[in-house]
Amino acid sequence: MQKTNTSAIKQAHTEPKPSLLTSSTLELVNWSPLSSLDDKVLALQTTRLFPHFISKPALNKVNHELINEPSFGRFNLGLHVGDNENYVTHNREHLNYLITNELEDSSHNVTLPNLLAIQWLNQVHGNIVVEIEKASIQAITADASITRKKGIALAIMTADCLPILLSNSEGTEIAAIHGGWRPLAKNIIELCIQKMHSDPLDIVAWLGPCIGPEAFEVGNEVKAAFLKQNILFKTAFVKKDNGKYLANLHEIAKIQLSALGVNCILTLDECTYLRTDKYYSYRKDKLTGRMASIICLR
């Protein structure tokens, strides 16, 4: 098992580049092969580990090493899981601070909003897609969001489900999708792309960590829900001796994206169930926190 480095950001697909995020335990998305997107779109994946780097004294409100509940790790971002609200709010403020400073550091004298707003969702495993013109302090009930505005970061929370981040190649429109099997079976990817202003051929997709095909056991009803749509989904299910199936969320999403015309698909295919030293896994632990996948325009 790969050892987790808690003092440095790990960048999907390549070595990390210097940034103010380099002391925190996050996965920074590299949009290679469309490397020009790195200067236009910031995207990242959090883990369950609180960054050792303390951003500023005002955020150093709680000693996570002493009082944060072990069940919720060190960097839980979900307010709905039973964790102490003050701890979660602190973690969200810390994340906001890190992202804001990354944007300022990479702005190249471009005028930036005074405050970055992270738009959180009340995810209900449905297929509602919302377009965000102005971020709300309250979570919006939906499982996908789209924006074309700077100063707004779209967030998806997961603890086994598949986070999907989208951007057009110009870096002017972005989206975030909660890819649990139910939203995927309800065609949330298609509904999201239909609401975007970008041609699917011009969209880049990033698929983040989720429960992997070695651990995601499902019943025949899950397989049937997808095969009813397309026989191609047969490749995403492997039958077990007990009659159930191992499902591959990455493969399901790739099939759907490709069918819609999205050809550039990037992945960070670590298994949350097998890597609970690093990620939250609801299926493994039940009482657990949530990571966030974040995307915003620079």
C-alpha positions in Angstrom: 0.0 0.0 0.0 1.3 3.4 -0.9 2.4 5.5 2.1 0.4 8.7 2.5 2.5 11.8 2.6 0.7 14.1 5.0 3.0 17.1 4.5 2.7 17.7 0.8 0.0 18.0 -1.8 0.0 15.1 -4.4 -0.9 16.0 -7.9 -2.9 13.7 -10.1 -1.0 12.6 -13.2 2.3 14.5 -12.6 4.6 15.9 -10.0 3.3 18.7 -7.7 4.0 22.2 -8.8 5.0 24.9 -6.2 2.0 26.7 -4.7 0.6 27.9 -1.4 -1.2 24.5 -1.1 2.1 22.5 -1.0 1.9 22.0 2.8 -1.6 20.6 2.8 -2.9 17.1 2.2 -4.8 17.6 -0.9 -4.9 16.2 -4.5 -4.4 19.0 -7.0 -5.9 18.2 -10.4 -3.5 18.6 -13.3 -5.5 19.0 -16.5 -2.9 17.3 -18.7 -2.9 16.8 -21.7 -4.7 20.2 -21.8 -2.1 21.8 -19.6 -3.3 25.3 -20.6 -6.3 24.6 -18.3 -4.0 24.7 -15.2 -3.8 28.4 -15.6 -7.6 28.8 -16.0 -9.2 26.3 -13.7 -8.3 25.2 -10.2 -9.6 21.8 -9.1 -8.6 19.7 -6.1 -9.6 16.7 -4.0 -9.4 16.8 -0.2 -8.5 13.8 2.0 -9.4 13.0 5.6 -6.1 14.4 6.9 -5.9 17.9 8.3 -3.2 20.0 6.7 -0.1 20.4 8.9 0.2 23.9 7.5 -1.7 26.4 9.6 -2.9 29.1 7.3 -3.3 32.0 9.7 -3.8 32.5 13.5 -7.5 33.4 13.1 -8.2 29.9 11.7 -6.2 28.1 14.4 -9.3 27.8 16.6 -9.3 24.1 17.4 -6.6 21.6 18.1 -7.6 18.7 15.8 -4.8 16.5 17.2 -6.6 16.5 20.6 -10.3 17.0 20.2 -11.5 16.0 16.8 -13.5 12.8 16.8 -11.4 9.9 15.3 -14.5 8.7 13.4 -14.5 11.9 11.4 -10.8 12.1 10.8 -9.0 15.4 10.8 -10.6 17.2 7.8 -14.3 16.3 7.7 -16.2 18.8 5.5 -19.7 17.3 6.0 -22.1 19.1 8.3 -24.7 16.4 8.1 -22.8 13.4 9.5 -22.9 14.1 13.2 -19.5 15.8 13.7 -19.1 18.9 15.8 -20.4 21.8 13.7 -17.6 24.1 15.0 -14.9 21.6 13.8 -16.5 21.3 10.3 -16.9 25.0 10.0 -13.3 25.5 10.9 -12.3 22.9 8.2 -14.4 24.7 5.6 -12.9 28.1 6.5 -9.4 26.6 6.3 -10.1 25.1 2.9 -11.5 28.4 1.7 -8.4 30.2 2.8 -6.1 27.8 1.1 -8.0 28.0 -2.2 -8.3 31.8 -2.0 -4.5 32.1 -1.6 -3.8 29.7 -4.4 -6.0 31.9 -6.7 -4.2 35.1 -5.6 -0.8 33.5 -6.0 -1.6 32.4 -9.6 -3.6 35.5 -10.6 -0.8 37.3 -12.5 -2.2 40.7 -11.5 -5.7 39.8 -12.6 -8.4 41.4 -10.4 -9.9 38.8 -8.2 -13.1 38.8 -6.1 -12.5 39.9 -2.5 -14.0 36.6 -1.2 -14.2 33.2 -2.7 -17.6 31.5 -2.1 -17.8 27.7 -2.0 -21.2 26.5 -3.0 -22.1 23.4 -1.0 -24.9 21.1 -2.0 -27.5 19.1 -0.1 -26.9 15.9 -2.1 -29.9 13.6 -2.2 -28.7 11.0 -4.8 -31.0 12.4 -7.4 -30.4 14.1 -10.8 -31.1 17.7 -10.1 -28.6 20.1 -11.8 -28.4 23.7 -10.7 -26.7 26.7 -12.4 -24.9 29.0 -10.0 -24.8 32.7 -10.8 -24.3 33.8 -7.2 -23.3 31.5 -4.4 -25.6 30.9 -1.5 -24.6 30.5 2.1 -27.2 27.7 2.4 -26.6 24.4 0.8 -28.7 23.9 -2.4 -30.5 20.6 -2.9 -29.0 19.1 -6.0 -26.4 16.6 -7.1 -24.6 18.6 -9.7 -23.8 22.3 -10.3 -22.6 24.5 -13.1 -21.1 28.0 -13.1 -19.5 30.4 -15.5 -18.6 32.9 -12.8 -15.3 33.6 -11.1 -15.3 33.7 -7.4 -17.5 30.7 -7.0 -16.1 27.2 -6.2 -18.3 24.3 -6.8 -18.1 21.5 -4.2 -19.1 17.9 -4.2 -18.9 15.8 -1.0 -18.1 12.1 -1.1 -17.3 9.1 1.0 -17.3 6.3 -1.6 -19.4 7.9 -4.4 -17.6 9.2 -7.5 -16.8 12.9 -7.8 -16.8 14.2 -11.4 -15.4 17.6 -12.3 -16.0 19.1 -15.8 -14.5 22.1 -17.6 -14.6 23.3 -21.2 -11.2 23.6 -22.9 -11.3 27.4 -22.7 -11.7 27.4 -19.0 -14.8 29.5 -19.0 -17.4 27.0 -17.8 -17.2 24.3 -15.1 -19.4 21.8 -13.4 -19.3 19.4 -10.5 -21.3 16.1 -10.3 -22.0 13.8 -7.4 -21.6 10.4 -9.1 -23.2 7.9 -6.8 -24.7 4.9 -8.6 -28.2 6.3 -8.2 -27.4 9.7 -9.8 -25.5 7.9 -12.6 -28.4 5.6 -13.2 -30.7 8.7 -13.4 -28.4 10.1 -16.1 -27.1 13.0 -14.1 -24.0 13.4 -16.3 -26.2 13.8 -19.4 -28.5 16.2 -17.7 -25.6 18.3 -16.5 -23.9 18.4 -19.9 -27.2 19.4 -21.5 -27.4 22.4 -19.3 -23.8 23.5 -20.0 -23.2 25.9 -22.9 -20.1 23.9 -24.1 -20.0 21.3 -26.8 -19.3 17.8 -25.3 -16.3 17.5 -27.6 -14.9 20.5 -25.9 -15.3 19.2 -22.4 -12.6 17.7 -20.2 -13.8 15.4 -17.4 -12.0 14.4 -14.2 -13.0 11.3 -12.2 -11.9 11.3 -8.6 -11.4 8.7 -5.9 -14.3 6.5 -5.1 -15.1 2.9 -3.9 -13.3 0.7 -6.4 -14.3 -2.3 -8.4 -12.6 -4.6 -5.9 -14.9 -3.5 -3.1 -18.2 -2.1 -4.5 -20.5 -5.1 -4.1 -24.1 -4.5 -5.5 -27.2 -6.5 -6.2 -28.6 -7.5 -9.6 -31.0 -4.6 -9.5 -28.1 -2.1 -9.8 -26.7 -3.9 -12.8 -30.2 -4.2 -14.3 -30.8 -0.5 -14.0 -27.8 0.2 -16.2 -28.2 -2.6 -18.7 -31.7 -1.4 -19.3 -30.1 1.8 -20.7 -27.2 0.2 -22.6 -25.7 -3.2 -23.0 -22.2 -1.6 -22.9 -22.5 -1.3 -19.1 -22.1 -5.1 -18.9 -18.3 -4.5 -18.8 -18.7 -2.5 -15.6 -20.0 -5.5 -13.6 -18.2 -8.7 -12.5 -20.3 -11.5 -11.0 -19.3 -13.0 -7.7 -19.8 -16.5 -6.4 -22.5 -15.3 -4.0 -24.6 -14.1 -7.0 -23.9 -10.4 -6.4 -21.7 -8.1 -8.6 -18.6 -5.9 -8.2 -19.4 -2.6 -9.9 -16.9 -0.2 -11.4 -18.1 3.4 -11.0 -15.2 4.8 -13.1 -16.1 2.5 -16.0 -19.8 3.4 -15.8 -19.0 7.2 -15.9 -16.5 6.7 -18.8 -19.1 4.8 -20.8 -21.7 7.6 -20.2 -19.2 10.4 -21.0 -17.9 8.7 -24.1 -21.5 8.2 -25.4 -22.2 11.9 -24.9 -19.1 12.9 -26.9 -16.7 13.6 -24.1 -13.4 12.1 -25.2 -10.9 13.7 -22.8 -11.3 11.8 -19.5 -8.8 12.1 -16.6 -8.8 9.8 -13.6 -7.5 9.5 -10.0 -8.7 6.0 -9.5 -7.7 5.3 -5.8 -10.2 3.2 -3.9 -11.8 5.0 -0.9 -12.8 1.7 0.7 -9.2 0.3 0.6 -7.5 3.6 1.5 -9.3 4.6 4.7 -6.0 5.8 6.0 -6.4 8.6 3.5 -10.1 8.8 2.4 -13.5 8.5 4.1 -15.5 5.4 3.2 -19.2 5.2 4.3 -19.6 1.6 3.2 -16.6 0.5 5.3 -17.1 2.7 8.4 -20.8 3.9 8.3 -20.1 6.7 10.8 -17.6 8.8 8.9 -16.8 12.2 7.4 -16.8 13.5 3.9 -14.2 14.7 1.5 -14.8 17.4 -1.0 -13.9 17.8 -4.7 -13.7 21.4 -5.6 -13.5 23.3 -8.9 -13.4 27.0 -9.6 -12.3 29.4 -12.4 -9.0 31.2 -11.7 
